[in-house]
């Protein structure tokens, strides 16, 4: 049986999560930090502090400062005076944490979503990347690093359009 205080704590935690989950990634504004899997935890402490834990897609990701500030602003605007946003590096973020909805949003936005799952070791294999414009698999990597570290720049050999590919990580 769940105690009444446990139900209240669960509702309070869910409220903090729901607010943090609305924050968009500053580099890919169609994705929330929940879509990306960057949002790892949210809870309210016994003293009333709202605590949100995030994990960067890459160590040193410049978007983390903006995300921290946006989460803090959103929680304070919702009435939380005491807010802490914690950055956690372990376990390391992986594209496996992205939601299916987030991957669909990437494709709709014109960024090829990651394909496959993250490797358990330093394995690099060549995968066909579907063009988000025409759905062709006749694509090639132009450069390993695209507009951000987490994306590679590809071009479609059929429609000739360049596009970002969110790398499996």
C-alpha positions as CSV (number, residue, x, y, z in Angstrom):
1,X,0.0,0.0,0.0
2,X,1.3,3.5,-0.9
3,X,1.2,6.1,1.8
4,X,-0.5,9.4,1.1
5,X,2.9,11.2,1.4
6,X,4.3,9.0,-1.3
7,X,1.5,9.9,-3.6
8,X,2.1,13.6,-3.0
9,X,5.8,13.2,-3.6
10,X,5.1,11.4,-6.8
11,X,2.7,14.1,-8.0
12,X,5.3,16.8,-7.1
13,X,8.1,15.0,-8.9
14,X,5.8,14.5,-12.0
15,X,5.0,18.2,-12.0
16,X,8.7,19.1,-12.0
17,X,9.4,16.5,-14.8
18,X,6.5,17.9,-16.9
19,X,7.8,21.4,-16.7
20,X,11.4,20.4,-17.5
21,X,10.2,18.2,-20.3
22,X,8.9,21.2,-22.2
23,X,12.4,22.7,-22.7
24,X,13.6,22.6,-26.3
25,X,17.1,21.8,-27.3
26,X,18.6,25.1,-28.4
27,X,20.4,23.5,-31.3
28,X,17.4,21.5,-32.6
29,X,14.4,23.5,-31.5
30,X,11.8,20.8,-32.7
31,X,13.1,18.4,-30.0
32,X,12.6,18.7,-26.2
33,X,15.2,17.5,-23.8
34,X,12.8,14.7,-23.0
35,X,12.6,13.7,-26.7
36,X,16.4,13.6,-26.8
37,X,16.7,11.6,-23.6
38,X,18.8,14.4,-22.0
39,X,16.3,14.8,-19.2
40,X,17.3,12.0,-16.8
41,X,15.5,12.8,-13.5
42,X,13.3,15.4,-11.8
43,X,12.1,15.5,-8.3
44,X,11.3,17.7,-5.3
45,X,13.4,17.3,-2.2
46,X,11.9,17.3,1.3
47,X,12.9,20.9,1.7
48,X,11.0,21.9,-1.5
49,X,13.9,22.2,-3.9
50,X,13.1,21.3,-7.5
51,X,16.0,19.2,-8.7
52,X,16.5,18.3,-12.4
53,X,19.2,16.0,-13.7
54,X,20.4,16.2,-17.3
55,X,23.0,14.4,-19.3
56,X,24.8,16.0,-22.3
57,X,24.8,14.3,-25.7
58,X,28.5,15.0,-25.7
59,X,30.9,15.9,-23.0
60,X,31.4,19.6,-23.2
61,X,28.2,20.2,-25.3
62,X,27.7,24.0,-25.4
63,X,23.9,23.6,-25.3
64,X,24.0,22.4,-21.6
65,X,24.4,25.9,-20.2
66,X,21.4,27.1,-22.2
67,X,19.4,24.1,-21.2
68,X,20.2,24.6,-17.6
69,X,19.2,28.2,-17.8
70,X,15.9,27.4,-19.6
71,X,15.0,24.7,-17.1
72,X,15.7,27.1,-14.2
73,X,13.7,29.9,-15.8
74,X,10.7,27.6,-16.5
75,X,10.6,26.1,-13.0
76,X,10.9,29.6,-11.3
77,X,8.1,30.9,-13.6
78,X,6.0,28.0,-12.3
79,X,6.6,29.0,-8.7
80,X,9.7,27.0,-7.7
81,X,12.0,29.4,-5.8
82,X,14.7,26.9,-5.1
83,X,15.9,25.1,-8.2
84,X,19.0,23.0,-8.9
85,X,19.9,21.6,-12.3
86,X,22.6,18.8,-12.1
87,X,24.7,17.7,-15.0
88,X,25.6,14.0,-14.9
89,X,28.1,12.5,-17.3
90,X,27.7,8.8,-16.3
91,X,26.2,6.8,-17.7
92,X,27.1,8.5,-20.9
93,X,24.2,9.6,-23.1
94,X,23.4,7.4,-26.1
95,X,21.0,7.9,-29.0
96,X,19.2,4.8,-27.7
97,X,17.7,7.2,-25.1
98,X,15.9,9.2,-27.8
99,X,12.2,8.7,-28.0
100,X,10.6,7.3,-31.2
101,X,8.6,10.6,-31.3
102,X,11.8,12.6,-31.1
103,X,13.3,10.6,-34.0
104,X,10.1,11.2,-36.0
105,X,10.4,14.9,-35.3
106,X,14.0,14.9,-36.5
107,X,13.0,13.4,-39.8
108,X,10.1,15.9,-40.2
109,X,12.5,18.7,-39.6
110,X,14.9,17.4,-42.3
111,X,17.5,15.7,-40.1
112,X,18.0,12.0,-40.6
113,X,17.5,10.4,-37.3
114,X,20.0,7.9,-35.9
115,X,19.7,4.4,-37.2
116,X,20.5,1.3,-35.2
117,X,21.6,1.2,-31.6
118,X,24.8,2.4,-29.9
119,X,27.7,0.0,-30.0
120,X,29.1,-1.5,-26.8
121,X,32.7,-0.8,-28.0
122,X,34.6,1.1,-30.5
123,X,32.9,-0.4,-33.5
124,X,32.4,1.8,-36.6
125,X,30.3,0.4,-39.4
126,X,28.9,1.9,-42.5
127,X,25.1,2.2,-42.5
128,X,22.8,3.4,-45.2
129,X,21.3,6.7,-44.1
130,X,17.9,7.5,-45.5
131,X,17.5,11.0,-47.1
132,X,14.8,12.9,-45.1
133,X,13.8,14.7,-48.3
134,X,13.2,11.8,-50.8
135,X,13.7,8.7,-48.6
136,X,16.5,7.4,-50.9
137,X,19.2,5.2,-49.3
138,X,21.6,6.3,-52.0
139,X,23.4,8.8,-49.8
140,X,27.0,9.5,-48.7
141,X,28.7,11.1,-45.9
142,X,30.4,14.4,-46.8
143,X,31.9,15.1,-43.4
144,X,31.8,13.4,-40.1
145,X,31.0,16.6,-38.3
146,X,28.0,18.7,-39.4
147,X,26.5,21.8,-37.9
148,X,27.0,20.4,-34.4
149,X,29.2,17.6,-33.0
150,X,26.3,15.2,-32.7
151,X,25.5,15.4,-36.4
152,X,27.3,14.4,-39.7
153,X,26.7,16.1,-43.0
154,X,25.4,13.8,-45.8
155,X,24.2,14.4,-49.3
156,X,21.6,12.4,-51.3
157,X,22.9,11.1,-54.6
158,X,19.4,11.0,-56.0
159,X,17.8,14.4,-55.1
160,X,21.3,16.0,-54.6
161,X,20.1,17.7,-51.3
162,X,22.5,17.9,-48.4
163,X,21.2,17.0,-44.9
164,X,22.3,16.5,-41.4
165,X,22.3,13.0,-39.9
166,X,22.1,12.6,-36.1
167,X,24.9,10.2,-35.5
168,X,24.4,7.0,-33.4
169,X,26.2,7.5,-30.2
